Amino acid sequence: MLKSVKLSKSSAIYVLLIFAPIAAGLEFAHADHLILFAVSAIALIPLAKLIGDSTEHLATYYGPTAGSLLNVTFGNAAEIIIAVVAISAGLLDLVKASITGAIIGNILLILGLSVIAGGFRYKEQTFSRENIGVQSSMLFLAIIGLAMPTILASTILSPLENQGQVQLLSDALAFILMIVYILGIVFTFITHKHLFTPPETSEDIQESHGTHWSKKKSFLLLAASMVGVIVVSEILVASVETTGEELGFGQLFVGAIIVGIVGNAAEHSSAILLARKGKMELSIGIAAGSGTQIALFVVPILVFAGIAMGQPFTLVFTLLELATIFLAAIILNLIVHDGRSNWFEGLMLTAVYIIIAIAFFFVAD
């Protein structure tokens, strides 16, 4: 269910950090919304990677279990910050669209591209059926939780009853999903950790003895990157509505496809690179595991954040959003249930994502 901690060698992406101060400068100069959106979206990519790399380096000092928990805690920091900023701005539909996009983006696009990348180098790759089975089951559990408020609001309650009762139901379900997530951590790292720990290779051992950042450097960079994400997210969210209107994109397409990809871009590249190296187990842990984390961890956090900010955030999604998440989970289960993958299966996952993206493009606000 959760992702293993592996240090990343790639640092070329940090060149894009220059876009963070550029975004701040353009915001101060009141630049065009379209330019602000593009620059801030690019700036979020290296900032999200810096958060991930900082936690990975910190993990080397605290052991695999504590390290993985650090990675889990901060792995979705960029998505959470963007969503919280959007909730505070009242863009609730955009946040729900970004949740949908992040889930389907991970389990369809990123896993699909990872399988393709690995499949072009290896005729067939294998991975733990138990691992993907647990992730798939938990994803279906989360979908049931996300569906209940929508079904209740659209079929049973009157408009006058909707607001209070749906909010209460959303709060209760958020609490349940969070409990399941916490117990999933116990299952993954304590009681059944043997199912989720891939065998260590000589390359892994060599990487683990590479150069590590000091604790001080890791904490400082983690803090700086978090602040950077907060500032840049404010700029992105402030420009997103106007940008969507100028480009003719609906809020669903902007949130699900554009924002959904931006928040996970750095992590996405890691999954593809690992699959290319033949480490399909780790690649699935990042791609499919991230989709599960968003549904079980990020969603409850956003519900609680909405309560704290006085901006009620319910789990009432559109039927199209729920249908796409449900169908994505089904095809994921059908393709990976045998514990083997090839490039054509990756192509099918990617094709489903493109079909959904095209459908979202034609949805007007």
C-alpha positions as a Markdown table, in Angstrom:
| # | Residue | x | y | z |
|---|---|---|---|---|
| 1 | Met | 0.0 | 0.0 | 0.0 |
| 2 | Leu | 2.8 | 2.4 | 0.8 |
| 3 | Lys | 5.9 | 3.4 | -1.0 |
| 4 | Ser | 9.4 | 2.2 | -0.3 |
| 5 | Val | 12.2 | 4.7 | 0.3 |
| 6 | Lys | 14.8 | 4.9 | -2.4 |
| 7 | Leu | 17.3 | 7.7 | -2.9 |
| 8 | Ser | 17.0 | 9.4 | -6.3 |
| 9 | Lys | 20.1 | 10.2 | -8.3 |
| 10 | Ser | 18.5 | 12.6 | -10.7 |
| 11 | Ser | 19.0 | 16.3 | -9.8 |
| 12 | Ala | 18.8 | 17.9 | -13.2 |
| 13 | Ile | 15.2 | 18.8 | -12.5 |
| 14 | Tyr | 16.4 | 21.2 | -9.8 |
| 15 | Val | 17.3 | 23.6 | -12.6 |
| 16 | Leu | 13.6 | 24.4 | -12.8 |
| 17 | Leu | 13.7 | 25.8 | -9.3 |
| 18 | Ile | 14.6 | 29.2 | -11.0 |
| 19 | Phe | 10.9 | 29.3 | -12.0 |
| 20 | Ala | 9.9 | 29.7 | -8.3 |
| 21 | Pro | 11.4 | 33.2 | -7.8 |
| 22 | Ile | 10.3 | 34.1 | -11.4 |
| 23 | Ala | 6.7 | 33.2 | -10.5 |
| 24 | Ala | 6.9 | 35.4 | -7.4 |
| 25 | Gly | 8.4 | 38.3 | -9.4 |
| 26 | Leu | 5.7 | 38.0 | -12.1 |
| 27 | Glu | 3.0 | 37.9 | -9.5 |
| 28 | Phe | 4.4 | 41.1 | -8.0 |
| 29 | Ala | 4.5 | 42.7 | -11.4 |
| 30 | His | 0.9 | 41.6 | -12.1 |
| 31 | Ala | 1.8 | 39.6 | -15.2 |
| 32 | Asp | -0.8 | 37.9 | -17.4 |
| 33 | His | -2.7 | 35.1 | -15.7 |
| 34 | Leu | -1.8 | 32.6 | -18.4 |
| 35 | Ile | 1.9 | 33.3 | -17.9 |
| 36 | Leu | 1.6 | 33.1 | -14.1 |
| 37 | Phe | -0.2 | 29.8 | -14.3 |
| 38 | Ala | 2.4 | 28.2 | -16.7 |
| 39 | Val | 5.4 | 29.5 | -14.7 |
| 40 | Ser | 4.0 | 28.5 | -11.3 |
| 41 | Ala | 3.0 | 25.0 | -12.6 |
| 42 | Ile | 6.6 | 24.4 | -13.8 |
| 43 | Ala | 8.0 | 25.7 | -10.5 |
| 44 | Leu | 5.9 | 23.2 | -8.5 |
| 45 | Ile | 7.6 | 20.3 | -10.2 |
| 46 | Pro | 11.1 | 20.7 | -8.7 |
| 47 | Leu | 9.7 | 21.9 | -5.4 |
| 48 | Ala | 7.7 | 18.7 | -5.1 |
| 49 | Lys | 10.8 | 16.7 | -5.9 |
| 50 | Leu | 12.8 | 18.6 | -3.3 |
| 51 | Ile | 10.3 | 17.6 | -0.7 |
| 52 | Gly | 10.5 | 14.0 | -1.7 |
| 53 | Asp | 14.3 | 13.9 | -1.9 |
| 54 | Ser | 14.6 | 15.7 | 1.5 |
| 55 | Thr | 12.4 | 13.1 | 3.2 |
| 56 | Glu | 14.3 | 10.3 | 1.5 |
| 57 | His | 17.6 | 11.5 | 2.7 |
| 58 | Leu | 16.2 | 11.9 | 6.2 |
| 59 | Ala | 14.9 | 8.3 | 6.0 |
| 60 | Thr | 18.5 | 7.1 | 5.8 |
| 61 | Tyr | 19.0 | 8.3 | 9.4 |
| 62 | Tyr | 15.9 | 6.8 | 10.9 |
| 63 | Gly | 15.6 | 3.3 | 9.5 |
| 64 | Pro | 13.3 | 1.9 | 6.8 |
| 65 | Thr | 10.1 | 1.9 | 8.8 |
| 66 | Ala | 10.4 | 5.5 | 10.2 |
| 67 | Gly | 11.8 | 6.6 | 6.9 |
| 68 | Ser | 8.9 | 5.2 | 4.9 |
| 69 | Leu | 6.5 | 6.9 | 7.3 |
| 70 | Leu | 8.3 | 10.2 | 6.6 |
| 71 | Asn | 8.0 | 9.5 | 2.9 |
| 72 | Val | 4.3 | 8.8 | 3.3 |
| 73 | Thr | 3.7 | 11.9 | 5.4 |
| 74 | Phe | 5.4 | 14.3 | 3.0 |
| 75 | Gly | 4.9 | 12.4 | -0.2 |
| 76 | Asn | 1.6 | 14.1 | -1.0 |
| 77 | Ala | 2.6 | 17.5 | 0.6 |
| 78 | Ala | 2.4 | 19.4 | -2.7 |
| 79 | Glu | -1.0 | 18.0 | -3.6 |
| 80 | Ile | -2.4 | 18.8 | -0.1 |
| 81 | Ile | -1.0 | 22.3 | -0.1 |
| 82 | Ile | -2.4 | 23.1 | -3.5 |
| 83 | Ala | -5.8 | 21.7 | -2.5 |
| 84 | Val | -5.9 | 23.5 | 0.8 |
| 85 | Val | -5.1 | 26.8 | -0.9 |
| 86 | Ala | -7.9 | 26.1 | -3.4 |
| 87 | Ile | -10.4 | 25.3 | -0.6 |
| 88 | Ser | -9.6 | 28.5 | 1.1 |
| 89 | Ala | -10.3 | 30.3 | -2.2 |
| 90 | Gly | -13.6 | 28.5 | -2.4 |
| 91 | Leu | -12.7 | 26.5 | -5.5 |
| 92 | Leu | -14.2 | 23.3 | -4.1 |
| 93 | Asp | -15.1 | 21.8 | -7.5 |
| 94 | Leu | -11.5 | 22.3 | -8.7 |
| 95 | Val | -10.2 | 20.5 | -5.6 |
| 96 | Lys | -12.5 | 17.5 | -6.2 |
| 97 | Ala | -11.5 | 17.4 | -9.9 |
| 98 | Ser | -7.8 | 17.5 | -8.8 |
| 99 | Ile | -8.4 | 14.5 | -6.5 |
| 100 | Thr | -10.1 | 12.6 | -9.3 |
| 101 | Gly | -7.2 | 13.5 | -11.6 |
| 102 | Ala | -4.5 | 12.5 | -9.2 |
| 103 | Ile | -6.1 | 9.1 | -8.6 |
| 104 | Ile | -6.6 | 8.2 | -12.2 |
| 105 | Gly | -3.4 | 9.8 | -13.2 |
| 106 | Asn | -1.4 | 7.6 | -10.9 |
| 107 | Ile | -3.2 | 4.3 | -11.6 |
| 108 | Leu | -3.7 | 4.8 | -15.3 |
| 109 | Leu | -1.2 | 7.2 | -16.9 |
| 110 | Ile | 1.8 | 6.8 | -14.6 |
| 111 | Leu | 1.5 | 3.1 | -14.1 |
| 112 | Gly | 0.7 | 2.7 | -17.8 |
| 113 | Leu | 3.8 | 4.7 | -18.9 |
| 114 | Ser | 5.9 | 2.8 | -16.3 |
| 115 | Val | 4.7 | -0.6 | -17.7 |
| 116 | Ile | 5.4 | 0.6 | -21.2 |
| 117 | Ala | 8.9 | 1.9 | -20.3 |
| 118 | Gly | 9.8 | -1.4 | -18.5 |
| 119 | Gly | 8.2 | -3.5 | -21.3 |
| 120 | Phe | 10.3 | -2.0 | -24.0 |
| 121 | Arg | 13.4 | -3.2 | -22.1 |
| 122 | Tyr | 12.1 | -6.4 | -20.6 |
| 123 | Lys | 9.7 | -8.7 | -22.4 |
| 124 | Glu | 7.8 | -9.4 | -19.1 |
| 125 | Gln | 8.2 | -8.1 | -15.6 |
| 126 | Thr | 6.8 | -9.6 | -12.4 |
| 127 | Phe | 5.7 | -8.1 | -9.1 |
| 128 | Ser | 4.0 | -9.1 | -5.9 |
| 129 | Arg | 0.4 | -10.1 | -6.4 |
| 130 | Glu | -0.3 | -9.7 | -2.7 |
| 131 | Asn | 1.0 | -6.1 | -2.8 |
| 132 | Ile | -1.1 | -5.0 | -5.7 |
| 133 | Gly | -4.1 | -7.0 | -4.4 |
| 134 | Val | -4.1 | -5.1 | -1.1 |
| 135 | Gln | -3.7 | -1.7 | -2.9 |
| 136 | Ser | -6.5 | -2.6 | -5.3 |
| 137 | Ser | -8.9 | -3.7 | -2.5 |
| 138 | Met | -8.2 | -0.5 | -0.5 |
| 139 | Leu | -8.8 | 1.6 | -3.6 |
| 140 | Phe | -12.2 | 0.0 | -4.0 |
| 141 | Leu | -12.9 | 0.6 | -0.3 |
| 142 | Ala | -12.1 | 4.3 | -0.8 |
| 143 | Ile | -14.3 | 4.5 | -3.9 |
| 144 | Ile | -17.2 | 3.2 | -1.8 |
| 145 | Gly | -16.5 | 5.8 | 0.8 |
| 146 | Leu | -16.4 | 8.6 | -1.9 |
| 147 | Ala | -19.6 | 7.3 | -3.6 |
| 148 | Met | -21.9 | 7.2 | -0.6 |
| 149 | Pro | -22.3 | 11.0 | -0.1 |
| 150 | Thr | -22.9 | 11.5 | -3.8 |
| 151 | Ile | -25.6 | 8.7 | -3.9 |
| 152 | Leu | -27.3 | 10.0 | -0.8 |
| 153 | Ala | -27.3 | 13.6 | -2.0 |
| 154 | Ser | -28.6 | 12.8 | -5.5 |
| 155 | Thr | -31.2 | 10.1 | -4.7 |
| 156 | Ile | -32.6 | 10.4 | -1.2 |
| 157 | Leu | -32.2 | 13.7 | 0.6 |
| 158 | Ser | -34.1 | 16.8 | -0.3 |
| 159 | Pro | -32.2 | 20.0 | -1.1 |
| 160 | Leu | -32.9 | 21.4 | 2.3 |
| 161 | Glu | -31.5 | 18.3 | 4.0 |
| 162 | Asn | -28.5 | 18.0 | 1.7 |
| 163 | Gln | -26.0 | 20.4 | 3.3 |
| 164 | Gly | -26.0 | 19.4 | 6.9 |
| 165 | Gln | -26.5 | 15.6 | 6.5 |
| 166 | Val | -24.1 | 15.2 | 3.6 |
| 167 | Gln | -21.5 | 17.2 | 5.5 |
| 168 | Leu | -22.0 | 15.0 | 8.6 |
| 169 | Leu | -21.7 | 11.8 | 6.4 |
| 170 | Ser | -18.6 | 13.2 | 4.7 |
| 171 | Asp | -16.9 | 13.9 | 8.0 |
| 172 | Ala | -17.7 | 10.4 | 9.3 |
| 173 | Leu | -16.4 | 8.7 | 6.2 |
| 174 | Ala | -13.3 | 10.9 | 6.2 |
| 175 | Phe | -12.6 | 9.7 | 9.8 |
| 176 | Ile | -13.2 | 6.0 | 8.8 |
| 177 | Leu | -10.9 | 6.3 | 5.7 |
| 178 | Met | -8.2 | 7.8 | 7.8 |
| 179 | Ile | -8.5 | 5.0 | 10.4 |
| 180 | Val | -8.2 | 2.4 | 7.6 |
| 181 | Tyr | -5.2 | 4.2 | 6.2 |
| 182 | Ile | -3.5 | 4.2 | 9.6 |
| 183 | Leu | -4.2 | 0.6 | 10.1 |
| 184 | Gly | -2.9 | 0.0 | 6.6 |
| 185 | Ile | 0.4 | 1.5 | 7.7 |
| 186 | Val | 0.5 | -1.0 | 10.7 |
| 187 | Phe | -0.3 | -3.9 | 8.2 |
| 188 | Thr | 2.4 | -2.8 | 5.8 |
| 189 | Phe | 5.2 | -1.9 | 8.1 |
| 190 | Ile | 4.7 | -4.1 | 11.1 |
| 191 | Thr | 2.4 | -7.2 | 10.9 |
| 192 | His | 2.9 | -8.1 | 7.2 |
| 193 | Lys | 5.9 | -6.1 | 6.1 |
| 194 | His | 7.4 | -9.2 | 4.4 |
| 195 | Leu | 4.8 | -8.9 | 1.7 |
| 196 | Phe | 5.8 | -5.3 | 0.8 |
| 197 | Thr | 9.6 | -5.4 | 1.0 |
| 198 | Pro | 11.1 | -6.3 | -2.4 |
| 199 | Pro | 14.4 | -8.3 | -2.3 |
| 200 | Glu | 17.5 | -6.0 | -2.1 |
| 201 | Thr | 19.8 | -6.1 | -5.1 |
| 202 | Ser | 23.5 | -5.2 | -5.3 |
| 203 | Glu | 22.5 | -2.0 | -7.1 |
| 204 | Asp | 20.2 | -1.1 | -4.2 |
| 205 | Ile | 23.1 | -1.7 | -1.7 |
| 206 | Gln | 25.4 | 0.4 | -3.7 |
| 207 | Glu | 22.9 | 3.3 | -3.9 |
| 208 | Ser | 22.2 | 3.0 | -0.1 |
| 209 | His | 25.9 | 3.7 | 0.5 |
| 210 | Gly | 26.0 | 6.8 | -1.7 |
| 211 | Thr | 26.3 | 10.4 | -0.6 |
| 212 | His | 23.6 | 11.4 | 1.8 |
| 213 | Trp | 22.5 | 14.9 | 2.8 |
| 214 | Ser | 23.1 | 15.8 | 6.5 |
| 215 | Lys | 20.1 | 16.0 | 8.8 |
| 216 | Lys | 20.4 | 19.7 | 9.0 |
| 217 | Lys | 20.6 | 20.2 | 5.3 |
| 218 | Ser | 17.6 | 17.8 | 4.8 |
| 219 | Phe | 15.5 | 19.6 | 7.3 |
| 220 | Leu | 16.3 | 23.0 | 6.0 |
| 221 | Leu | 15.6 | 22.0 | 2.4 |
| 222 | Leu | 12.4 | 20.3 | 3.4 |
| 223 | Ala | 11.2 | 23.5 | 5.2 |
| 224 | Ala | 12.3 | 25.8 | 2.3 |
| 225 | Ser | 10.6 | 23.6 | -0.3 |
| 226 | Met | 7.3 | 23.5 | 1.8 |
| 227 | Val | 7.3 | 27.3 | 2.0 |
| 228 | Gly | 8.0 | 27.5 | -1.7 |
| 229 | Val | 5.1 | 25.2 | -2.5 |
| 230 | Ile | 2.8 | 27.3 | -0.4 |
| 231 | Val | 3.8 | 30.5 | -2.1 |
| 232 | Val | 3.7 | 29.1 | -5.6 |
| 233 | Ser | 0.4 | 27.3 | -4.9 |
| 234 | Glu | -1.1 | 30.6 | -4.0 |
| 235 | Ile | 0.0 | 32.0 | -7.4 |
| 236 | Leu | -1.2 | 28.9 | -9.3 |
| 237 | Val | -4.7 | 28.9 | -7.6 |
| 238 | Ala | -5.2 | 32.6 | -8.1 |
| 239 | Ser | -4.6 | 32.3 | -11.8 |
| 240 | Val | -6.2 | 29.0 | -12.5 |
| 241 | Glu | -9.8 | 30.1 | -13.1 |
| 242 | Thr | -8.9 | 32.9 | -15.5 |
| 243 | Thr | -6.4 | 30.7 | -17.3 |
| 244 | Gly | -9.1 | 28.0 | -17.8 |
| 245 | Glu | -11.5 | 30.5 | -19.2 |
| 246 | Glu | -8.9 | 32.0 | -21.6 |
| 247 | Leu | -8.0 | 28.6 | -23.0 |
| 248 | Gly | -11.5 | 27.4 | -23.1 |
| 249 | Phe | -10.9 | 24.6 | -20.6 |
| 250 | Gly | -13.6 | 23.6 | -18.1 |
| 251 | Gln | -12.8 | 23.4 | -14.4 |
| 252 | Leu | -13.0 | 19.6 | -14.5 |
| 253 | Phe | -10.3 | 19.4 | -17.2 |
| 254 | Val | -8.1 | 22.0 | -15.5 |
| 255 | Gly | -8.3 | 20.3 | -12.1 |
| 256 | Ala | -8.2 | 16.7 | -13.1 |
| 257 | Ile | -5.7 | 16.8 | -15.9 |
| 258 | Ile | -3.5 | 19.8 | -15.6 |
| 259 | Val | -3.4 | 20.3 | -11.8 |
| 260 | Gly | -3.6 | 16.6 | -11.2 |
| 261 | Ile | -0.4 | 16.0 | -13.2 |
| 262 | Val | 1.5 | 19.0 | -11.9 |
| 263 | Gly | 1.2 | 18.0 | -8.3 |
| 264 | Asn | 2.7 | 14.6 | -9.0 |
| 265 | Ala | 5.1 | 15.2 | -11.8 |
| 266 | Ala | 8.4 | 14.6 | -10.0 |
| 267 | Glu | 7.1 | 11.5 | -8.3 |
| 268 | His | 5.7 | 10.3 | -11.7 |
| 269 | Ser | 9.1 | 10.5 | -13.3 |
| 270 | Ser | 10.6 | 8.3 | -10.5 |
| 271 | Ala | 8.1 | 5.5 | -11.2 |
| 272 | Ile | 8.9 | 5.4 | -14.9 |
| 273 | Leu | 12.6 | 5.4 | -14.3 |
| 274 | Leu | 12.4 | 2.6 | -11.8 |
| 275 | Ala | 10.3 | 0.5 | -14.2 |
| 276 | Arg | 12.9 | 1.1 | -16.9 |
| 277 | Lys | 15.5 | -0.3 | -14.5 |
| 278 | Gly | 13.4 | -3.5 | -14.0 |
| 279 | Lys | 12.2 | -2.5 | -10.5 |
| 280 | Met | 8.5 | -2.9 | -11.3 |
| 281 | Glu | 7.7 | -3.6 | -7.6 |
| 282 | Leu | 8.9 | -0.2 | -6.6 |
| 283 | Ser | 7.3 | 1.5 | -9.6 |
| 284 | Ile | 3.9 | 0.0 | -8.7 |
| 285 | Gly | 4.5 | 1.1 | -5.1 |
| 286 | Ile | 4.8 | 4.7 | -6.3 |
| 287 | Ala | 2.1 | 4.8 | -9.0 |
| 288 | Ala | -0.7 | 2.6 | -7.7 |
| 289 | Gly | 0.3 | 3.3 | -4.0 |
| 290 | Ser | 0.0 | 7.0 | -4.6 |
| 291 | Gly | -3.5 | 6.6 | -6.0 |
| 292 | Thr | -4.5 | 4.7 | -2.8 |
| 293 | Gln | -2.8 | 7.3 | -0.6 |
| 294 | Ile | -4.7 | 10.1 | -2.2 |
| 295 | Ala | -8.1 | 8.4 | -1.7 |
| 296 | Leu | -7.4 | 7.3 | 1.9 |
| 297 | Phe | -5.1 | 9.9 | 3.3 |
| 298 | Val | -5.3 | 13.2 | 1.3 |
| 299 | Val | -9.1 | 13.2 | 0.9 |
| 300 | Pro | -9.7 | 13.0 | 4.7 |
| 301 | Ile | -7.1 | 15.6 | 5.3 |
| 302 | Leu | -8.9 | 18.0 | 3.0 |
| 303 | Val | -12.3 | 17.3 | 4.7 |
| 304 | Phe | -10.7 | 18.1 | 8.1 |
| 305 | Ala | -9.0 | 21.2 | 6.6 |
| 306 | Gly | -12.3 | 22.5 | 5.3 |
| 307 | Ile | -13.8 | 22.2 | 8.8 |
| 308 | Ala | -10.8 | 24.1 | 10.3 |
| 309 | Met | -11.1 | 26.9 | 7.7 |
| 310 | Gly | -14.8 | 27.2 | 7.9 |
| 311 | Gln | -15.1 | 26.2 | 4.3 |
| 312 | Pro | -17.2 | 22.9 | 4.4 |
| 313 | Phe | -15.7 | 20.3 | 2.0 |
| 314 | Thr | -18.0 | 17.4 | 1.3 |
| 315 | Leu | -17.4 | 14.1 | -0.6 |
| 316 | Val | -20.1 | 14.8 | -3.1 |
| 317 | Phe | -18.5 | 14.3 | -6.5 |
| 318 | Thr | -20.0 | 14.3 | -10.0 |
| 319 | Leu | -21.2 | 11.0 | -11.3 |
| 320 | Leu | -18.7 | 11.3 | -14.1 |
| 321 | Glu | -15.8 | 11.7 | -11.6 |
| 322 | Leu | -17.0 | 8.7 | -9.6 |
| 323 | Ala | -17.5 | 6.6 | -12.7 |
| 324 | Thr | -14.0 | 7.3 | -14.0 |
| 325 | Ile | -12.3 | 6.4 | -10.7 |
| 326 | Phe | -14.4 | 3.2 | -10.5 |
| 327 | Leu | -13.7 | 2.1 | -14.1 |
| 328 | Ala | -10.0 | 3.0 | -13.6 |
| 329 | Ala | -9.8 | 0.7 | -10.6 |
| 330 | Ile | -11.5 | -2.1 | -12.5 |
| 331 | Ile | -9.1 | -2.1 | -15.4 |
| 332 | Leu | -6.1 | -1.7 | -13.0 |
| 333 | Asn | -7.3 | -4.9 | -11.2 |
| 334 | Leu | -7.9 | -6.8 | -14.5 |
| 335 | Ile | -4.4 | -6.0 | -15.8 |
| 336 | Val | -2.2 | -6.5 | -12.7 |
| 337 | His | -4.1 | -9.4 | -10.9 |
| 338 | Asp | -1.7 | -12.0 | -12.4 |
| 339 | Gly | 1.5 | -10.3 | -11.0 |
| 340 | Arg | 3.0 | -9.9 | -14.5 |
| 341 | Ser | 3.2 | -7.0 | -16.9 |
| 342 | Asn | 4.1 | -6.3 | -20.5 |
| 343 | Trp | 4.2 | -3.2 | -22.7 |
| 344 | Phe | 0.8 | -3.8 | -24.3 |
| 345 | Glu | -0.9 | -3.8 | -20.9 |
| 346 | Gly | 0.7 | -0.4 | -20.2 |
| 347 | Leu | -0.6 | 0.8 | -23.5 |
| 348 | Met | -4.1 | -0.1 | -22.5 |
| 349 | Leu | -3.9 | 1.7 | -19.2 |
| 350 | Thr | -2.5 | 4.8 | -20.9 |
| 351 | Ala | -5.3 | 4.6 | -23.6 |
| 352 | Val | -8.0 | 4.6 | -20.9 |
| 353 | Tyr | -6.5 | 7.7 | -19.3 |
| 354 | Ile | -6.5 | 9.5 | -22.7 |
| 355 | Ile | -10.1 | 8.5 | -23.3 |
| 356 | Ile | -11.1 | 10.0 | -19.9 |
| 357 | Ala | -9.0 | 13.1 | -20.5 |
| 358 | Ile | -10.9 | 13.7 | -23.8 |
| 359 | Ala | -14.2 | 13.2 | -22.1 |
| 360 | Phe | -13.2 | 15.7 | -19.4 |
| 361 | Phe | -12.2 | 18.2 | -22.1 |
| 362 | Phe | -15.8 | 18.4 | -23.4 |
| 363 | Val | -17.3 | 19.0 | -19.9 |
| 364 | Ala | -18.2 | 22.7 | -19.6 |
| 365 | Asp | -18.6 | 24.4 | -16.2 |
